[in-house]
Each structure stands twice: as structure tokens, then as C-alpha cells.
Amino acid sequence: MLGTTSMRRSKGLTLAVMLATMMMVAVPLFYSENSEAETISVTDPYGNIAEFDAPVNKIVTLGFGLTLTVIDAGCKDKILAVDKYSIYSYTNNTKVQDLTASSIGSVYSSDANMVVSSMIQFVNTGLFDKETDVVVMNFSSAAIAENGLVDRLQGQGFKTLCYGSSSYTYDSVVKAVSDVVKLIGGDNSIVERMEDVKTSVSGRGVDLAESERPKAMYVSYTSGGIRVYNTGIAADMISVSNGINVGNNGSTAASHTEEVSFILQAGPDVIFMDGSYPLTEEQFKEVLGTDSIKVVKLEKEWNSYGPSTADGLETISEALYGPMPDGGSILGDLSIATTVIAGGAVIVVIASAVFFLKRRG
């Protein structure tokens, strides 16, 4: 009896050791991605580099889309200050309604002194640490000019990144959102969704000849005429959606001012209006003098460096090709599926081991 009991204890100990060993193997499958601390390094389109040993504690966002990126990534409490175009009284956007961050001006030259002096004050009062915190901003020609806002902030030792240009693309927006999420250690699912939307949208209409694809243009308001765009985020999203931008007049300029006759002659199936256009869709149709052209007014925040640009891409695709098919991309679920499969494999192995040892006992 004593020998039998000892043998059972030995087998029980063996089983425990095997289970513990297998769990040690299983844990890295789930957690190895975050087990080692890595330097967070981000480079903006202008070659400015910001590196940190950990996600930043505080961030200053000078651009509404960048502000929304931090909020949508679940890190609103990290926002120390924003530009004057990110506050609720200007945007009426409920996402920033309870934002307690300071408003310190904008990226334009008229506000540069205010931004620099505010940042210096934040450091002096201990609210901002130049080593652990970062400033991110939207593009303006004044901001990236020699001795502009970027140079002035970096001259004071601030880690400063700038995103955008006069003709930015959907991919550049995804890059900006991805960089900000990485800097703050936020929820990366907003980046994955942007990528998935592009994958879904870009697959529509690929089998059509160019002459069969829907024709579109993007317009905004300007005194004395209608501004039509050759390039820019909305023009790029028309291309990503496999539409033809008939508003492009072939010049190197980002846009050109036109009369209604130009639009009618181009013959678009859809006209996308800037969210700030003073007219409604129906009023714009009256200006055109026809109901035969579909007019879609885009949201203001879709024309910025933020995750909601994906909503704009979906809207443009649906206006060109009809409602998106049910389902959508599975790309965003691949990492989860891999983890589940790997975890399941470990569980199966453990269960098999238990069964084997019990059979032997």
C-alpha cells in the first residue's frame, strides 16, 4: 500500500511538473509581444524624430484630428493642451465637450508666440516634461518654415512632430494616427479599422474598366467661385475607392477655382462637398441647376488627421458603389484568431497529457 501511494504521489508530481512546464510555454504565446520593453521611436514626414522609453505621460495636440485620435484611443487624460480649433465652443463636437485641456492658440504664425510661451510655462510649472512628453501638430506652411513653430519648439528642447501637407493622402492620415497611438500607448484597434476599411473599399470596382468606373469630384467654397480639388484627402479617397476624379484639371496645383459650367462639362456622377461649405446638398443642386448629379456633404472631421477619416472613406465608397457589403474585412481579427488558435493548441496538449497520465495510472 505504501508503495502504491508513493507511486501515485510520484505520478501526481510528474503531472504537476508537466502542466507547469506547458503553462510556461503557453504564457509567451499570449504575452511575449509585450514582455520586453522597447524604445518607442516615431519619425514624422519631415524627418523629425521623437524617442521615448515608455508611452508619453502628456501630449499637446495642435490639430482637431490629432486631438480626436488621442480621445478615440482612450487616452483623453494625457492631453495637456490643444489648439483653439479643438475646443467644444469651436467644434461643437461632444467628444471634446468635457475636455479640460488648455487652449494655446494654433499652428499658424499669428499664434506661434502664444504656443511657445505656453509650452515654456507648462515646463516651469511642472506640467510638462521635455524628456517624457511630446507635442504633435497639424501642418501649416508657417509651422514648418525656417524659424517656424516646429524649429522654435525644438530649439527650446521640446520633442515636436508635424503631420500633413497641402496635398495629403489617406495613407498619411493612417500613419499619423498610428504614430500618435504608439506614442501614447493607446488602443491600436482604431488604426486597424482604418486599414481594414481601406482594404474593403479598394476591392470594389477593381474589375471595371476605367471608363466604367463612377466619376466624382470634391469641392469647397471660395469667394467668387467653387474650388475644385486635384489632390488632397478627399480627392485621394475617391481614387482609393476606385472612382475617377474628373475635377482634376491636370495642373500641379492642389486645387483650382471654377464656375458651374466646368462642373457640368466634367459630368460627375457624384460631387462631394467640404463639410464647411455654407450650402446644403439641396441648395448646391439648385446652384448646379440639375438633380441628376448626386451631392454628398462630408463631415468636417473627416478632412483631418484623425481616425474618423475611415468613416469618410466608407461614405465616399458607398456614394460611388452603393452600400458596403455585409461582413467586412477580417484582417483586424487575425491577431486574435492566431492567439486563440495558439492557446487552443496548448490546451489540447495539456488535456492530452492529463489523459495520457491518467491512462497510465
C-alpha positions in Angstrom: 0.0 0.0 0.0 2.8 2.3 0.9 4.5 1.7 -2.5 1.2 2.3 -4.4 0.7 5.6 -2.5 4.2 6.7 -3.2 3.8 5.8 -6.9 0.6 7.8 -7.1 2.3 10.8 -5.5 5.2 10.5 -8.0 2.8 10.4 -10.9 0.9 13.4 -9.4 4.1 15.3 -9.1 5.1 14.4 -12.6 1.7 15.6 -13.9 2.1 18.9 -11.9 5.6 19.4 -13.4 4.3 18.8 -16.9 1.4 21.1 -16.5 3.6 23.9 -15.1 6.1 23.4 -17.9 3.4 23.6 -20.5 1.9 26.7 -19.0 5.3 28.3 -19.1 5.4 27.6 -22.8 1.8 28.9 -23.2 2.3 32.2 -21.5 4.7 33.6 -24.1 2.2 32.8 -26.8 -0.1 35.3 -25.2 2.2 37.8 -23.7 5.6 37.7 -25.4 4.7 40.7 -27.6 4.6 43.0 -24.6 7.1 41.2 -22.4 10.1 43.2 -23.4 10.3 47.0 -23.1 11.1 48.6 -26.4 12.1 52.1 -27.3 9.2 54.0 -28.8 10.6 55.8 -31.9 8.4 57.9 -34.2 9.5 59.9 -37.3 7.2 62.4 -38.9 7.0 63.2 -42.7 9.6 66.0 -42.2 12.3 63.8 -40.6 11.7 64.9 -37.0 12.3 62.0 -34.6 10.8 61.6 -31.1 12.0 58.7 -28.9 10.8 57.5 -25.5 11.5 54.6 -23.2 7.8 54.3 -22.4 4.5 55.8 -23.6 4.4 59.5 -23.0 2.8 60.9 -19.9 1.4 64.1 -21.5 0.7 65.2 -25.1 -0.1 68.5 -26.6 -2.2 68.2 -29.8 -2.4 71.2 -32.2 -5.0 69.9 -34.6 -8.5 68.7 -34.2 -7.9 65.3 -35.8 -4.9 64.6 -33.6 -6.9 65.6 -30.5 -9.7 63.1 -31.5 -7.1 60.4 -32.1 -5.9 60.6 -28.5 -9.5 60.6 -27.3 -10.6 57.7 -29.5 -7.5 55.7 -28.4 -8.7 56.0 -24.8 -6.1 58.4 -23.5 -8.0 61.7 -23.1 -6.4 62.2 -19.6 -3.0 62.5 -21.3 -3.9 65.7 -23.3 -2.4 68.7 -21.6 -3.2 71.3 -24.2 -4.9 71.7 -27.6 -5.2 74.2 -30.3 -8.1 76.7 -30.4 -9.8 74.6 -33.2 -10.1 71.6 -30.9 -12.3 73.1 -28.2 -16.0 72.5 -27.9 -17.0 76.1 -28.4 -15.5 75.9 -31.9 -16.2 72.3 -33.0 -19.5 71.6 -31.1 -18.2 68.0 -31.1 -19.4 66.1 -28.0 -16.1 64.2 -27.8 -14.3 67.4 -26.6 -17.2 68.8 -24.6 -15.7 67.8 -21.2 -12.1 68.2 -22.2 -10.2 70.1 -19.5 -7.0 70.7 -21.6 -5.8 74.3 -22.0 -6.3 76.1 -25.4 -3.0 77.6 -26.5 -3.5 79.0 -30.0 -2.8 77.3 -33.3 -0.1 76.2 -35.7 -0.4 79.4 -37.7 2.2 82.1 -37.4 -0.1 84.6 -35.7 -0.3 82.2 -32.7 3.3 81.0 -32.6 4.4 83.2 -29.8 1.4 82.1 -27.6 2.2 78.4 -28.2 5.9 78.8 -27.4 5.3 80.8 -24.3 2.6 78.5 -23.1 4.8 75.5 -23.5 7.6 77.1 -21.6 5.2 77.9 -18.8 4.0 74.3 -18.7 7.6 73.2 -18.1 8.3 75.8 -15.5 5.2 74.8 -13.5 6.0 71.1 -13.8 3.0 70.2 -16.0 5.2 69.1 -19.0 8.4 67.2 -19.0 10.6 67.6 -22.1 12.0 64.1 -21.7 8.8 62.2 -21.3 6.2 64.3 -23.1 5.5 65.3 -26.7 4.0 68.0 -29.0 2.2 66.9 -32.2 0.7 69.3 -34.7 -1.0 69.7 -38.0 0.8 71.0 -41.0 0.9 74.7 -41.8 3.5 76.3 -44.1 4.3 78.7 -41.4 4.9 75.9 -38.8 7.4 74.0 -40.9 9.2 77.1 -42.4 12.7 78.0 -41.2 12.4 79.5 -37.7 8.7 78.5 -37.7 6.8 76.9 -34.8 8.5 73.5 -35.2 12.0 75.0 -35.2 11.2 77.3 -32.3 9.8 74.5 -30.1 12.7 72.2 -30.9 15.1 75.0 -30.2 13.6 75.0 -26.7 14.2 71.3 -26.3 10.6 70.1 -27.0 10.1 66.8 -28.9 7.9 68.0 -31.7 6.2 66.2 -34.6 4.3 67.6 -37.5 1.8 65.8 -39.8 0.4 66.7 -43.1 0.9 68.9 -46.2 -1.2 70.8 -48.6 -1.9 67.5 -50.5 -2.2 64.7 -48.0 -3.5 61.2 -48.6 -5.5 58.6 -46.7 -2.3 56.6 -46.0 -0.6 59.6 -44.5 -3.6 60.0 -42.1 -3.3 56.4 -41.1 0.5 56.9 -40.5 -0.2 59.9 -38.3 -2.9 58.1 -36.2 -0.7 55.1 -35.9 2.2 57.2 -34.6 0.1 59.1 -32.1 -1.4 55.8 -30.8 2.1 54.4 -30.4 3.3 57.5 -28.6 0.5 57.4 -26.0 0.2 53.6 -25.7 -3.4 53.8 -26.8 -5.9 51.4 -28.3 -4.5 50.3 -31.7 -7.9 49.0 -32.9 -8.6 52.4 -34.3 -5.6 52.0 -36.6 -6.6 48.5 -37.6 -10.1 49.7 -38.5 -8.6 52.4 -40.8 -6.5 49.8 -42.5 -9.5 47.3 -42.8 -11.8 50.0 -44.3 -9.2 50.7 -47.0 -8.8 47.0 -47.8 -12.6 46.6 -48.1 -13.1 49.8 -50.1 -10.2 49.3 -52.5 -11.6 45.9 -53.6 -14.8 47.4 -55.0 -14.9 48.2 -58.8 -11.5 46.7 -59.5 -12.9 44.6 -62.3 -14.4 47.6 -64.1 -12.6 49.3 -66.9 -11.7 52.9 -66.1 -14.4 54.2 -68.5 -17.0 52.3 -66.4 -16.0 53.5 -63.0 -18.1 56.2 -61.3 -16.9 59.8 -61.8 -16.6 62.2 -58.9 -15.1 65.4 -57.7 -14.5 67.2 -54.4 -15.4 70.9 -54.0 -15.2 73.6 -51.3 -16.3 77.1 -51.0 -14.3 80.1 -52.1 -15.5 83.7 -52.8 -16.0 84.2 -56.5 -16.4 80.6 -57.5 -16.2 76.9 -56.5 -12.9 75.4 -55.5 -12.3 72.0 -57.2 -9.5 69.7 -56.0 -6.8 67.9 -57.9 -5.3 66.4 -54.7 -5.9 66.3 -51.0 -7.5 63.8 -48.7 -11.0 63.7 -50.3 -9.5 63.5 -53.8 -7.3 60.7 -52.7 -10.2 58.8 -51.1 -12.0 59.0 -54.4 -9.1 57.2 -56.0 -8.7 54.7 -53.2 -12.4 53.9 -53.7 -11.7 53.3 -57.4 -13.6 56.3 -58.6 -12.4 58.8 -61.2 -11.6 62.3 -60.1 -13.0 64.3 -63.0 -12.3 67.5 -61.1 -8.6 67.1 -61.7 -7.6 69.6 -64.4 -4.1 68.3 -64.8 -2.3 71.1 -63.1 0.3 70.7 -60.3 -1.8 73.0 -58.0 -3.8 71.3 -55.2 -7.0 73.0 -56.4 -8.4 75.4 -58.9 -11.4 77.9 -58.9 -14.1 77.1 -61.4 -17.6 78.1 -62.5 -20.6 75.8 -62.5 -20.1 75.2 -66.3 -16.8 73.4 -65.6 -18.5 71.0 -63.2 -21.4 70.3 -65.6 -19.0 69.7 -68.5 -16.9 67.3 -66.4 -20.1 65.3 -65.9 -19.5 63.8 -62.4 -21.9 61.1 -61.1 -21.2 62.3 -57.5 -20.0 65.6 -56.1 -18.5 65.6 -52.6 -18.8 68.9 -50.7 -16.5 70.1 -48.0 -18.1 69.9 -44.5 -17.6 73.7 -44.1 -19.4 74.5 -47.4 -22.1 77.1 -46.5 -24.8 75.5 -48.6 -26.7 72.3 -48.0 -26.8 69.4 -50.5 -30.1 70.5 -51.9 -29.0 74.2 -52.2 -25.9 73.1 -54.1 -28.1 71.2 -56.5 -30.0 74.4 -57.1 -26.8 76.1 -57.9 -25.9 73.4 -60.4 -29.4 73.6 -61.9 -29.8 69.9 -62.0 -30.9 66.9 -59.9 -29.1 64.4 -62.0 -25.9 64.6 -60.0 -25.7 63.1 -56.6 -24.4 65.6 -54.0 -22.9 64.4 -50.7 -21.7 66.7 -47.9 -18.8 65.2 -45.9 -18.3 65.8 -42.2 -15.7 68.4 -41.2 -13.7 66.0 -39.1 -13.2 63.6 -42.0 -10.9 66.1 -43.6 -8.3 65.9 -40.8 -5.6 63.7 -39.3 -7.9 61.5 -37.2 -9.4 58.0 -37.1 -12.8 59.2 -38.3 -11.4 59.7 -41.8 -12.2 56.0 -42.2 -15.9 56.9 -41.9 -15.3 59.4 -44.7 -13.7 56.7 -46.9 -16.7 54.4 -46.3 -19.1 57.2 -47.1 -17.3 58.0 -50.4 -17.3 54.3 -51.4 -21.0 53.9 -50.7 -21.8 57.1 -52.7 -19.9 55.6 -55.6 -20.8 52.0 -55.5 -23.8 51.6 -53.1 -23.9 50.2 -49.6 -20.9 48.3 -48.3 -21.4 44.5 -48.4 -22.2 42.8 -45.1 -19.3 41.4 -43.1 -16.3 43.5 -43.9 -12.6 42.8 -43.6 -11.3 40.0 -41.3 -7.8 41.5 -41.1 -8.4 43.1 -37.8 -9.3 39.7 -36.2 -6.2 37.8 -37.4 -4.1 38.5 -34.4 -6.9 37.5 -32.1 -7.5 34.4 -34.1 -3.8 33.5 -34.0 -3.8 33.9 -30.3 -6.9 31.8 -29.8 -5.5 29.0 -32.1 -2.2 29.0 -30.3 -3.9 29.0 -26.9 -6.2 26.3 -28.0 -3.3 24.1 -29.2 -1.7 24.5 -25.8 -4.9 23.5 -24.0 -5.3 20.4 -26.3 -1.7 19.4 -25.5 -2.3 19.8 -21.8 -5.5 17.9 -21.9 -3.8 15.1 -23.9 -1.1 14.9 -21.3 -3.6 14.6 -18.4 -5.5 11.9 -20.3 -2.2 10.0 -21.0 -1.0 10.1 -17.4 -4.4 9.1 -16.1 -4.5 6.1 -18.5 -1.0 5.1 -17.3 -2.2 5.4 -13.7 
